[in-house]
């Protein structure tokens, strides 16, 4: 089996916590797991929270990209940096190779200037999650719920001009529809599930699922328990607003936030893996079998589904799909074919 993953936050753990990609068992995504599970393409997101790097968001993002370049150069026997269709195809079609695709999660590194995207495009960025927190370009579901600003409209058009994929995960509902009305390139929700199955605001409504599918886009099934289980989400939500506020006003560090989450949820089991498959089935039912891929959010969530501890556990997800009667053809599509088809259509 091959896998194509649309989103992970692993590079943040490597930079901020000095985790060793080659050896650390604390990482959800590491080199041994990539090899054992045959990850053929991995999108590495550079998540820069403005409150953690005030005034230095641009520099911090460049530092993360430097770290991705170092990682791929250190392990060049495995990785191919895929800033073009040629690089992606080379990795996807060569045994023992993994394509590394660079993304930015949240547009704050642009420092309010759409034209700054060209710098990051030249550094290999090919996917932009418009907002994680509210910024000058777009509001979020966990923020003011506003749509695109005038600067945001300019940014979407510039993404299209350069060939940068627009990612709507984290954008507000209004932002989603604003983006959909402007972008000419099929867009992505790199790590979002079905709101009908779990009422997390970050998940997609049925109408959103259909729109992404009809436009030739891609949805990444994500593994965070709070996006899978209504019960887990309800428990998680109690502390969510406090944590987000604390990160924004700098009264909490990322370590503080992780500790709060761990203490609140440590006695609460991760979401059943079968429920993640229910999201899968719902999305395929609403959008068709060509719109869904995988967007793990590895190293960006504190709780994974039962039986999933990281990338090495992906065979358990495949087995769960099989147990639910998902055909081998559709499993192949979800695990890698749909995402590969999508990137072949949008990469220059």
ROMI-764777 format. One record per residue (C-alpha): residue number from 0; x, y, z. Coordinates in Angstrom, 2 decimals. Example, Ala and Ser with C-alpha at 12.3 -4.5 7.8 and 13.67 -1.06 7.14 Angstrom:
# residues 2
+------+---------+---------+---------+
| zake |       x |       y |       z |
+------+---------+---------+---------+
|    0 |   12.30 |   -4.50 |    7.80 |
|    1 |   13.67 |   -1.06 |    7.14 |
+------+---------+---------+---------+
# end
This chain:
# residues 348
+------+---------+---------+---------+
| zake |       x |       y |       z |
+------+---------+---------+---------+
|    0 |    0.00 |    0.00 |    0.00 |
|    1 |    1.11 |    3.56 |   -0.77 |
|    2 |    0.13 |    6.71 |    1.15 |
|    3 |   -0.03 |   10.41 |    0.29 |
|    4 |   -0.52 |   12.65 |    3.34 |
|    5 |   -1.79 |   16.20 |    2.86 |
|    6 |   -0.84 |   17.69 |    6.22 |
|    7 |    1.51 |   17.25 |    9.18 |
|    8 |    3.00 |   19.66 |   11.74 |
|    9 |    6.11 |   17.58 |   12.34 |
|   10 |    8.58 |   20.28 |   11.35 |
|   11 |    7.40 |   22.45 |   14.25 |
|   12 |    8.24 |   19.66 |   16.71 |
|   13 |   11.63 |   19.24 |   15.10 |
|   14 |   12.45 |   22.96 |   15.28 |
|   15 |   10.81 |   23.97 |   18.55 |
|   16 |   11.31 |   20.79 |   20.59 |
|   17 |   14.54 |   19.53 |   18.99 |
|   18 |   12.98 |   16.18 |   18.15 |
|   19 |   15.16 |   13.89 |   16.04 |
|   20 |   13.28 |   12.92 |   12.88 |
|   21 |   15.45 |    9.84 |   12.37 |
|   22 |   15.00 |    8.33 |   15.82 |
|   23 |   12.33 |   10.00 |   17.98 |
|   24 |    9.42 |    7.80 |   19.06 |
|   25 |    7.71 |   10.93 |   20.40 |
|   26 |    6.99 |   12.10 |   16.87 |
|   27 |    3.84 |   10.83 |   15.17 |
|   28 |    5.72 |   11.09 |   11.89 |
|   29 |    9.33 |    9.96 |   11.71 |
|   30 |   11.70 |    8.44 |    9.19 |
|   31 |   11.31 |    4.79 |   10.29 |
|   32 |    7.52 |    5.16 |   10.09 |
|   33 |    7.65 |    6.77 |    6.66 |
|   34 |    9.74 |    3.87 |    5.41 |
|   35 |    7.72 |    1.09 |    7.05 |
|   36 |    4.35 |    2.51 |    5.94 |
|   37 |    5.55 |    3.49 |    2.44 |
|   38 |    4.64 |    7.18 |    2.52 |
|   39 |    5.08 |    8.27 |   -1.08 |
|   40 |    4.29 |   11.97 |   -0.56 |
|   41 |    4.18 |   14.09 |    2.58 |
|   42 |    3.06 |   17.71 |    2.87 |
|   43 |    5.10 |   19.41 |    5.61 |
|   44 |    3.24 |   22.43 |    6.98 |
|   45 |    5.07 |   25.43 |    8.41 |
|   46 |    2.67 |   26.53 |   11.18 |
|   47 |    3.64 |   29.95 |   12.49 |
|   48 |    1.47 |   31.30 |   15.31 |
|   49 |    1.83 |   35.08 |   15.30 |
|   50 |    1.62 |   35.30 |   19.10 |
|   51 |    4.64 |   32.99 |   19.41 |
|   52 |    6.78 |   35.03 |   16.98 |
|   53 |    5.47 |   38.61 |   17.17 |
|   54 |    7.00 |   40.68 |   14.39 |
|   55 |    9.15 |   37.73 |   13.34 |
|   56 |    6.61 |   35.60 |   11.50 |
|   57 |    8.42 |   35.98 |    8.17 |
|   58 |   11.76 |   34.96 |    9.66 |
|   59 |   10.22 |   32.09 |   11.61 |
|   60 |    8.64 |   30.63 |    8.48 |
|   61 |   11.94 |   30.83 |    6.64 |
|   62 |   13.55 |   29.02 |    9.57 |
|   63 |   10.99 |   26.22 |    9.24 |
|   64 |   11.60 |   25.96 |    5.51 |
|   65 |   15.33 |   25.81 |    6.23 |
|   66 |   14.60 |   22.88 |    8.55 |
|   67 |   12.60 |   21.07 |    5.86 |
|   68 |   15.46 |   21.58 |    3.41 |
|   69 |   17.93 |   20.26 |    5.98 |
|   70 |   15.73 |   17.25 |    6.68 |
|   71 |   15.37 |   16.34 |    3.02 |
|   72 |   19.06 |   16.91 |    2.33 |
|   73 |   20.10 |   14.83 |    5.35 |
|   74 |   17.86 |   12.00 |    4.15 |
|   75 |   18.23 |   12.56 |    0.42 |
|   76 |   18.33 |    8.82 |   -0.16 |
|   77 |   14.64 |    8.89 |    0.81 |
|   78 |   13.26 |   12.36 |    0.05 |
|   79 |   12.71 |   14.30 |   -3.14 |
|   80 |   11.71 |   17.96 |   -2.71 |
|   81 |    8.63 |   18.25 |   -4.90 |
|   82 |    8.06 |   21.83 |   -5.97 |
|   83 |    7.05 |   20.72 |   -9.44 |
|   84 |    5.07 |   17.96 |  -11.09 |
|   85 |    8.33 |   16.47 |  -12.31 |
|   86 |    9.67 |   16.15 |   -8.75 |
|   87 |    6.41 |   14.73 |   -7.43 |
|   88 |    6.12 |   12.17 |  -10.22 |
|   89 |    9.74 |   11.14 |   -9.79 |
|   90 |    9.18 |   10.30 |   -6.13 |
|   91 |    5.75 |    8.73 |   -6.59 |
|   92 |    6.97 |    6.42 |   -9.31 |
|   93 |   10.33 |    5.44 |   -7.79 |
|   94 |   10.54 |    2.71 |   -5.18 |
|   95 |   11.88 |    3.87 |   -1.83 |
|   96 |   11.32 |    7.59 |   -2.45 |
|   97 |    9.04 |   10.11 |   -0.73 |
|   98 |    8.03 |   13.48 |   -2.16 |
|   99 |    8.33 |   16.35 |    0.33 |
|  100 |    5.90 |   19.19 |   -0.39 |
|  101 |    6.13 |   22.45 |    1.56 |
|  102 |    3.05 |   24.24 |    2.87 |
|  103 |    2.38 |   27.25 |    5.07 |
|  104 |   -0.39 |   26.95 |    7.65 |
|  105 |   -1.78 |   30.43 |    8.26 |
|  106 |   -0.77 |   33.40 |    6.10 |
|  107 |    0.79 |   35.48 |    8.90 |
|  108 |    4.35 |   35.03 |    7.50 |
|  109 |    3.27 |   37.25 |    4.57 |
|  110 |    3.15 |   40.15 |    7.05 |
|  111 |   -0.04 |   41.49 |    5.51 |
|  112 |    1.44 |   41.72 |    2.00 |
|  113 |    0.09 |   39.33 |   -0.66 |
|  114 |    3.15 |   39.97 |   -2.83 |
|  115 |    5.35 |   38.32 |   -0.15 |
|  116 |    3.95 |   34.99 |   -1.33 |
|  117 |    6.36 |   35.09 |   -4.27 |
|  118 |    9.30 |   34.81 |   -1.89 |
|  119 |    7.86 |   31.66 |   -0.33 |
|  120 |    6.87 |   30.24 |   -3.71 |
|  121 |   10.50 |   30.63 |   -4.77 |
|  122 |   11.46 |   28.71 |   -1.64 |
|  123 |    9.22 |   25.81 |   -2.67 |
|  124 |    5.90 |   26.51 |   -0.94 |
|  125 |    3.07 |   25.01 |   -2.98 |
|  126 |    0.12 |   25.07 |   -0.56 |
|  127 |   -1.17 |   27.87 |    1.65 |
|  128 |   -3.69 |   27.38 |    4.44 |
|  129 |   -5.13 |   30.89 |    4.37 |
|  130 |   -5.85 |   31.14 |    8.09 |
|  131 |   -5.16 |   29.25 |   11.29 |
|  132 |   -5.98 |   32.23 |   13.47 |
|  133 |   -7.66 |   35.43 |   12.27 |
|  134 |   -5.26 |   37.48 |   10.18 |
|  135 |   -5.25 |   40.38 |    7.73 |
|  136 |   -6.53 |   38.08 |    4.99 |
|  137 |   -9.30 |   35.93 |    6.48 |
|  138 |  -11.17 |   35.05 |    9.65 |
|  139 |  -11.45 |   31.56 |   11.11 |
|  140 |  -14.08 |   29.30 |   12.60 |
|  141 |  -12.40 |   29.65 |   16.02 |
|  142 |  -12.01 |   33.43 |   15.66 |
|  143 |  -14.22 |   36.24 |   14.41 |
|  144 |  -15.78 |   34.06 |   11.68 |
|  145 |  -15.23 |   36.83 |    9.16 |
|  146 |  -14.66 |   36.20 |    5.48 |
|  147 |  -11.95 |   37.38 |    3.12 |
|  148 |  -10.76 |   40.94 |    3.41 |
|  149 |   -9.78 |   42.94 |    0.32 |
|  150 |   -6.21 |   41.83 |    0.98 |
|  151 |   -7.47 |   38.27 |    1.21 |
|  152 |   -9.15 |   38.54 |   -2.17 |
|  153 |   -5.86 |   39.78 |   -3.64 |
|  154 |   -4.03 |   36.88 |   -1.99 |
|  155 |   -6.32 |   34.24 |   -3.47 |
|  156 |   -5.86 |   35.68 |   -6.95 |
|  157 |   -2.09 |   35.78 |   -6.45 |
|  158 |   -2.11 |   32.14 |   -5.31 |
|  159 |   -3.82 |   31.28 |   -8.60 |
|  160 |   -1.32 |   33.35 |  -10.58 |
|  161 |    1.71 |   31.68 |   -8.99 |
|  162 |    0.25 |   28.18 |   -8.80 |
|  163 |   -0.06 |   27.91 |   -5.01 |
|  164 |   -2.86 |   25.63 |   -3.78 |
|  165 |   -5.44 |   27.39 |   -1.62 |
|  166 |   -6.31 |   25.42 |    1.52 |
|  167 |   -9.58 |   26.23 |    3.32 |
|  168 |   -9.01 |   24.18 |    6.50 |
|  169 |   -9.41 |   26.53 |    9.50 |
|  170 |  -11.09 |   29.26 |    7.41 |
|  171 |  -14.49 |   30.47 |    8.58 |
|  172 |  -17.60 |   29.30 |    6.78 |
|  173 |  -17.90 |   32.72 |    5.16 |
|  174 |  -14.21 |   32.57 |    4.27 |
|  175 |  -14.78 |   29.19 |    2.62 |
|  176 |  -17.46 |   30.54 |    0.31 |
|  177 |  -15.53 |   33.75 |   -0.37 |
|  178 |  -12.52 |   31.68 |   -1.41 |
|  179 |  -14.66 |   29.37 |   -3.52 |
|  180 |  -16.13 |   32.35 |   -5.37 |
|  181 |  -12.69 |   33.68 |   -6.34 |
|  182 |  -10.25 |   30.82 |   -6.88 |
|  183 |   -9.94 |   29.45 |  -10.39 |
|  184 |   -7.78 |   26.52 |   -9.31 |
|  185 |   -9.41 |   23.51 |   -7.57 |
|  186 |   -8.90 |   24.07 |   -3.86 |
|  187 |   -8.19 |   21.84 |   -0.88 |
|  188 |   -9.30 |   21.23 |    2.69 |
|  189 |   -6.08 |   19.55 |    3.72 |
|  190 |   -7.18 |   18.34 |    7.16 |
|  191 |  -10.94 |   18.44 |    7.76 |
|  192 |  -13.66 |   15.85 |    8.40 |
|  193 |  -17.47 |   15.79 |    8.10 |
|  194 |  -19.45 |   18.17 |   10.31 |
|  195 |  -22.52 |   15.96 |   10.01 |
|  196 |  -20.65 |   13.20 |   11.88 |
|  197 |  -18.83 |   15.44 |   14.39 |
|  198 |  -20.07 |   19.04 |   14.91 |
|  199 |  -16.59 |   20.54 |   15.20 |
|  200 |  -16.64 |   23.92 |   13.42 |
|  201 |  -13.43 |   22.96 |   11.67 |
|  202 |  -15.17 |   20.13 |    9.84 |
|  203 |  -16.95 |   20.55 |    6.50 |
|  204 |  -20.68 |   20.78 |    5.91 |
|  205 |  -22.24 |   18.55 |    3.27 |
|  206 |  -22.54 |   21.54 |    0.94 |
|  207 |  -18.83 |   22.30 |    1.35 |
|  208 |  -17.94 |   18.69 |    0.64 |
|  209 |  -20.00 |   18.73 |   -2.56 |
|  210 |  -18.52 |   22.05 |   -3.68 |
|  211 |  -14.92 |   20.90 |   -3.21 |
|  212 |  -15.70 |   17.69 |   -5.10 |
|  213 |  -17.54 |   19.42 |   -7.94 |
|  214 |  -14.62 |   21.80 |   -8.41 |
|  215 |  -12.09 |   18.95 |   -8.63 |
|  216 |  -10.58 |   19.63 |   -5.22 |
|  217 |   -9.37 |   17.36 |   -2.44 |
|  218 |  -10.30 |   16.77 |    1.21 |
|  219 |   -7.81 |   15.31 |    3.67 |
|  220 |   -9.35 |   12.95 |    6.25 |
|  221 |   -7.80 |   14.04 |    9.54 |
|  222 |   -6.99 |   11.91 |   12.59 |
|  223 |   -7.43 |   14.24 |   15.57 |
|  224 |   -9.97 |   12.77 |   17.99 |
|  225 |  -11.65 |   16.16 |   18.40 |
|  226 |  -12.48 |   16.16 |   14.69 |
|  227 |  -13.79 |   12.59 |   14.76 |
|  228 |  -15.82 |   12.06 |   17.92 |
|  229 |  -18.68 |   14.34 |   19.08 |
|  230 |  -18.07 |   13.23 |   22.68 |
|  231 |  -14.35 |   13.98 |   22.49 |
|  232 |  -15.00 |   17.31 |   20.79 |
|  233 |  -17.47 |   18.31 |   23.53 |
|  234 |  -14.88 |   17.49 |   26.22 |
|  235 |  -12.10 |   19.24 |   24.28 |
|  236 |  -14.14 |   22.37 |   23.62 |
|  237 |  -14.33 |   23.20 |   27.33 |
|  238 |  -10.62 |   24.10 |   27.32 |
|  239 |  -10.26 |   25.15 |   23.69 |
|  240 |  -11.24 |   28.80 |   24.06 |
|  241 |   -9.04 |   29.23 |   27.13 |
|  242 |   -6.07 |   27.74 |   25.30 |
|  243 |   -6.57 |   29.82 |   22.15 |
|  244 |   -6.91 |   33.01 |   24.19 |
|  245 |   -3.85 |   32.16 |   26.24 |
|  246 |   -1.74 |   31.50 |   23.14 |
|  247 |   -2.86 |   34.77 |   21.58 |
|  248 |   -2.21 |   36.96 |   24.61 |
|  249 |    0.96 |   35.02 |   25.48 |
|  250 |   -0.26 |   34.05 |   28.92 |
|  251 |    0.23 |   30.43 |   27.82 |
|  252 |    3.10 |   28.76 |   25.97 |
|  253 |    2.61 |   25.81 |   23.63 |
|  254 |    3.92 |   23.62 |   26.45 |
|  255 |    1.31 |   25.09 |   28.83 |
|  256 |   -1.42 |   24.46 |   26.27 |
|  257 |   -0.32 |   20.87 |   25.77 |
|  258 |   -0.28 |   20.30 |   29.52 |
|  259 |   -3.80 |   21.70 |   29.92 |
|  260 |   -5.09 |   19.52 |   27.11 |
|  261 |   -3.35 |   16.45 |   28.47 |
|  262 |   -4.68 |   16.95 |   31.99 |
|  263 |   -8.23 |   17.52 |   30.75 |
|  264 |   -8.29 |   14.58 |   28.35 |
|  265 |   -5.78 |   12.05 |   29.69 |
|  266 |   -8.52 |    9.83 |   31.10 |
|  267 |  -10.65 |   10.09 |   27.99 |
|  268 |   -9.97 |    7.54 |   25.25 |
|  269 |   -9.17 |    8.60 |   21.71 |
|  270 |  -11.91 |    8.40 |   19.13 |
|  271 |  -12.86 |    4.92 |   17.88 |
|  272 |  -11.11 |    4.17 |   14.62 |
|  273 |  -14.44 |    2.92 |   13.26 |
|  274 |  -15.84 |    6.44 |   13.67 |
|  275 |  -13.08 |    7.87 |   11.47 |
|  276 |  -14.26 |    5.44 |    8.78 |
|  277 |  -17.78 |    6.81 |    9.24 |
|  278 |  -16.42 |   10.24 |    8.30 |
|  279 |  -14.78 |    8.64 |    5.27 |
|  280 |  -18.00 |    6.99 |    4.18 |
|  281 |  -20.01 |   10.18 |    4.68 |
|  282 |  -17.61 |   12.29 |    2.63 |
|  283 |  -17.52 |    9.75 |   -0.18 |
|  284 |  -21.33 |    9.53 |   -0.08 |
|  285 |  -21.69 |   13.31 |   -0.41 |
|  286 |  -18.75 |   14.12 |   -2.67 |
|  287 |  -17.94 |   10.92 |   -4.53 |
|  288 |  -14.99 |    8.56 |   -4.39 |
|  289 |  -12.55 |   10.94 |   -6.11 |
|  290 |  -12.61 |   13.83 |   -3.60 |
|  291 |  -11.08 |   12.22 |   -0.51 |
|  292 |   -7.49 |   11.74 |    0.56 |
|  293 |   -5.64 |   11.64 |    3.89 |
|  294 |   -4.61 |   14.69 |    5.93 |
|  295 |   -3.34 |   13.22 |    9.18 |
|  296 |   -2.38 |   16.38 |   11.13 |
|  297 |    0.33 |   14.21 |   12.69 |
|  298 |    2.23 |   16.09 |   15.41 |
|  299 |   -0.44 |   18.79 |   15.35 |
|  300 |   -3.02 |   17.00 |   17.52 |
|  301 |   -2.78 |   15.68 |   21.06 |
|  302 |   -5.08 |   12.68 |   20.61 |
|  303 |   -5.19 |   10.16 |   17.78 |
|  304 |   -7.83 |    7.46 |   17.23 |
|  305 |   -7.61 |    4.19 |   19.10 |
|  306 |   -5.02 |    1.85 |   17.56 |
|  307 |   -3.27 |    4.77 |   15.79 |
|  308 |   -0.07 |    5.98 |   17.43 |
|  309 |    1.49 |    7.55 |   14.37 |
|  310 |    2.46 |    6.92 |   10.79 |
|  311 |    3.56 |    3.35 |   11.50 |
|  312 |   -0.06 |    2.50 |   12.42 |
|  313 |   -1.55 |    3.31 |    9.02 |
|  314 |   -2.03 |   -0.39 |    8.16 |
|  315 |   -4.61 |   -0.46 |   11.01 |
|  316 |   -6.57 |    2.27 |    9.21 |
|  317 |   -6.50 |    0.26 |    6.00 |
|  318 |   -7.68 |   -2.83 |    7.86 |
|  319 |  -10.53 |   -0.85 |    9.43 |
|  320 |  -11.62 |    0.32 |    5.97 |
|  321 |  -11.60 |   -3.27 |    4.78 |
|  322 |  -13.63 |   -4.36 |    7.82 |
|  323 |  -16.26 |   -1.78 |    6.84 |
|  324 |  -16.51 |   -3.22 |    3.34 |
|  325 |  -14.62 |   -0.44 |    1.56 |
|  326 |  -13.36 |   -1.87 |   -1.72 |
|  327 |   -9.65 |   -2.14 |   -2.51 |
|  328 |  -10.12 |    0.25 |   -5.43 |
|  329 |  -11.60 |    2.99 |   -3.22 |
|  330 |   -9.02 |    2.38 |   -0.48 |
|  331 |   -6.24 |    2.94 |   -3.05 |
|  332 |   -7.94 |    6.14 |   -4.18 |
|  333 |   -8.22 |    7.49 |   -0.65 |
|  334 |   -4.75 |    6.47 |    0.47 |
|  335 |   -2.85 |    8.00 |   -2.45 |
|  336 |   -4.45 |    8.04 |   -5.91 |
|  337 |   -6.87 |   10.93 |   -5.39 |
|  338 |   -4.26 |   13.23 |   -3.87 |
|  339 |   -1.76 |   12.34 |   -6.58 |
|  340 |   -4.37 |   13.02 |   -9.28 |
|  341 |   -5.18 |   16.34 |   -7.65 |
|  342 |   -1.55 |   17.50 |   -7.42 |
|  343 |   -0.86 |   16.42 |  -10.99 |
|  344 |   -3.73 |   18.66 |  -12.06 |
|  345 |   -2.65 |   21.75 |  -10.11 |
|  346 |    1.16 |   21.65 |   -9.90 |
|  347 |    3.07 |   23.43 |  -12.63 |
+------+---------+---------+---------+
# end
